[in-house]
Amino acid sequence: MAIVEPWTPLDIEPEGIGGPEELVERLDAMGPAALSQVLTEEKAVVFRGFDITSETLDDVLDRILPNRFGRALCPAARDRKIDDVWTVSGEQPHIAVRPYNEMSCTHAWPARIALFCHTAPAAGGATMVVDSERWLASLALDLRERFSPGVRYVRYLHDGSGLGPSWQDAFATTRREEVEVFLDGTGTEWCWTADGGIHVSRIRPSVIKHPVTGTDVWFNQVHRWHPAGCGPGDVLSRVLSVDRLPWNVTFADGSPIFREEVTQICESGALAAVDVPWNRGDLLLLDNVALAHGRRPFTGTRRVRVAMSD
């Protein structure tokens, strides 16, 4: 039987003068093509010991994420700082954030993500990363077949009074026509409700091919959107009807996903998770299709900034 070596990200540390100046010089010498090849092969790279600061972060990001972009929807879990960099929220630090591929539930997603540690937590708080190819391979064949047609993500956004976000907050506008134009441009199904809210749903694949390697990868957020997953959904499902849940997910045809299936997905991801601990000034660059990422519980103050790129 072949032994599969555990995956870990590539660590890059100073070799010369140190500091962000050395990192910028090395990235310039490497060039974009070589960096892309390294990232494809390694899936994630951690730059440690370069003492990157908020003031020097942009110089580094210009090399590793040259096409940084913002998000069409306001990020509910982030405090926006500048046009293309956010600080990850520290809400509910005692609860783990299960690994997921960023924006895999939407019509478009970033190819790369960079995470920068501005303030390391007192304890815990490691970023969990899961190899999406291995996650898929670890799932039972019958489960993979059931998910092969894709999944339907469903949201109910209220009109300002209710549980979960309002549509005004989610879309950062008070004008319905702006919401409609945006949704029509993403191929999303939607309808306004009699109480002033909006139902939104979209069908997305559960598995996609990596754009460079062609490898099939597990690429969805079923375990985060389903009431059986980790988060507020389980509590909300006990007090709200299905059509008023802020987040829900079904199979593409609308049939329900069973709790046992979500449990298998969560357990498989947890077994494959690799922790990337943080020190102040560390920077993690990851391939968002090849890897899912999450967060361990922590104590103290944890400030991690995130930027994305195509």
N, C-alpha and C positions, 0 to 999 in steps of 0.2 A: 504494500500500500504506500502510495506517495505521501510524503510528509510536507504539508504546506506551511512554510515559514510564516510566522506572524508578521503582519505589515506594520511598519512604523514610518513616520515622515522622515525626510532628510533634514538633518541639523547642519546649519552653516554657521561657523563662529569666526571671530577675528583671527587673522594671521599676521597682520602687520601693525599699522598705526592705530588701528581700532577706531571706534566711534562711527557715527553715521557717514563720515567722509570716506572711510575705507569701504563701507558697504556700497555707497554710490559709485565709487571707482570700480569696484569689482563687477557691479551690475552693468556699468558702461562697457567694460572690457568683455563681458560675456555676450552682450547684445540680446535683442528681443528674440531672435530665432533660437539661440542656444537655451535661453531661459524657458521658452515654450517647450523645447524638447525635454529639458530636465523636469518640468512640471508634469508633462505627459507620462514620463517614466516613473517619477517618484510619487505623483499625485498630490503631495503636499511638501512644502519646504518651510522650516522654521529658522528664522534669522535671530540668533541669540547673542547677547553680549555686546551689541553694537551701540547700546545706550541711546536708542532713538528716542526723541522727544516729540511733543506735539508740534514744536516749531520746525523740526527737521523732517517730520513725517512726509510732507508733501514731496520733498525731493526724492524720497525712496519710492513713494507711490507712483510718481511720474515714470519711473523705470519699470515697475512690475505691473501697474494697472494704467497704461497710457490712455485708455479710453474709458475712464471712470464716468459713471452716469448716476443720475438720481432715480427716484422711483415715482411712477405715475400716481400711486396711492400713498398717502401719508403712512409711514411705518408706525404701527401702533405700539411696538415694543422698543422703539428707539426715540431718543431725543435728538432732533436734528440740530447740527452745529453749523455746517456749511453745506454748499450745494451737493457735495458728493461723499461726505463722511458723516457718520452718525456715531453716537455713543450708545452701546447696547444697554438696555435698561437693567437695573438690578432688582426688579420686582420679584417677590417671592424667592429670596435666595436659598431658602431651605428646601425648595423643590427643584429636582433635576429637569432640565429641558431636554427631551428626547431628541436624538439626532434626526436631522431632516436635510434635504437638499433645498437650498434657498430658492423660494419662488417657484418650486416645482408644481404647485397647484395653479399656476397662472399660464397665460398664453406665451410668455417669454420669460427667460431667466438669465442671470449672469453666468458666464463661463468661469470666471475667477472671483474669488473673495479674499480679501486681506483683513486680518484681525490684528489689531495693535493694542498691546497692554499698556495703558496709561497708569493704572493703579492696580497692583496685584492684591488679591484678597489675603486676609490673615491666614485662612486655611481653606482648602478645597478650591472649587471654582475652575477646575481644569476644563478645557474644551475637549469634548469627546468627538472623535472622528470615526466613521465607519466606512469601510470599503464597500461601495454600492454593488460591485460585482460579486463580492463574497456574500453580501447580505442576500442578494437574489439567489445565489447557489445554495444558501443554507435553508431556504424555505422548501416545504414539502411540495412535490410536483403537482399534486391536485390543487393546492392553494394557488400556485403560480398559474395554473390553467384557468381557475375561476377568475383571476384578476386580469387575464390576458386581453379582454375587450376594453379595459380601461375602467376608470372610476368617475363618478359625478360628484363634484364639490358643490355644496349647497349652503347659501347664507341667507339669513333674514336680518335685515338692518332696519331698526325701528326709526320713527320720526322724531326722536328726541326724548321719548319716555319708554323705558323698558330695560331689559338686561342685555348686556353686550353693547357694542358700539352702535351709534346712529349712522344713517347713511351720510349725514352731513359731515361727521367726523371721518368716516371711512374714505370719502371721496374729496374731502377738503373743499367743499362747496355747498352752497345753499340753493343752487339752481338745478332743478331736475333735468333740464335740457342738456346741461354739461355732463351729468351722469349718464344720460342715454347715449350721447355721442361717444363717450369713452367706452361704454360697454359694447356698443355696436361695432366698434373698431377692434374688439378682442374676440368676436365670435361667441360672446356670452349670451345665454338666455336670461331674460329678466321680465318682471312684471311688478307694477305698483300695486299695493294692497289697499283695501278700503280704509285701513287705519292710518294710512300715510307712510307706511314702510315700503320696503322693496324686497322681493325675492330675487336672488341671483343664483344661477347655477351654470356650471361649465363642465364638459366632459374632457378629461385629460388622460393620457396614458399612465399606466402604472409602471411600465418598463419602457426604456428608450435605449437607443444605441449611442454609445459615446461618439461624438462627432469626429474624433481623430482616430481612435483605435478600432471603432466599430463593435466594441464589446457591449453586450446586453447588460444593463444595470438597473437595479431597483431604484425608481425615481418617482416618488410620490409622497404625500403627507397623510395617508390614510390613518396612521396611528396617532396623529395630532388632531385631526378633525373629528374622528369618531368618538361618541360619548364614552366608549370603553377605554379610550386612550388616556394618557396622563394630562391633567389639566382640569379646567372648570366644567368641561362638557358633561362629565358624569353627574355632577351635582345638578347642573341646569336641566339635564334630561329627566330628572325626577320631579321638576316643578313646572316645566314648560311642555307644550305639545310639540310634536315633531316639526310642524310647519312654523314654529316660532323659535327654534333653536338658532342661536347666532352662528353656529358652525355645525355642519353635519356632512357626512359623506356616504354614498351608496355605490353599488355597482353602476356601470354606465346605463343599464336599462332601468334603473331606479329601484331594483331589488335590494333588500337590506344586506349589509355585511355583518356577519355574526361576531359576537364578542370573542369567541374562542379564536377566530381568525385574526382579530386584532391582537390578542394576547400572544399568538405565535409570532406575529410580526415584531412586536415589542421585544419579546424574549430573544429572538434571533439577532436583532440589532444590538441588544445589550451585550450578548456574548461576543460579538465581533468588535465592540467599541475599544478604541485605543485612546488613552488620555494624553493630552498635551498640556502639561502644567505651565503656569505663567510666572515670569519674573518681569518687573517693570522694564519697559523698553523692548520686550520681545515682539516679533512680528511673524505671524503665520500666514502664508500664502497657500491657498488650496484650490484644487480643481473641483468646482461645484457639482459637476456631473459625476465625476469619479468617486467623490466622497460626500457623505452626509456629515453634518456637524451638530453638536448640542453642547450642553453645559452641566457640569456637576454642581451639586449644592455647595454653598460656601458661607463663610462667616467674614465679617469685616466689610470693607469697601472694595468693590470690584468695578473698575472702569475699563471697558474694552471697546475700542472704536472699530468700526467696520466700514469698508469701502468695497465697491463691486465694479466689475468691468465685463465687457463682452470678450 
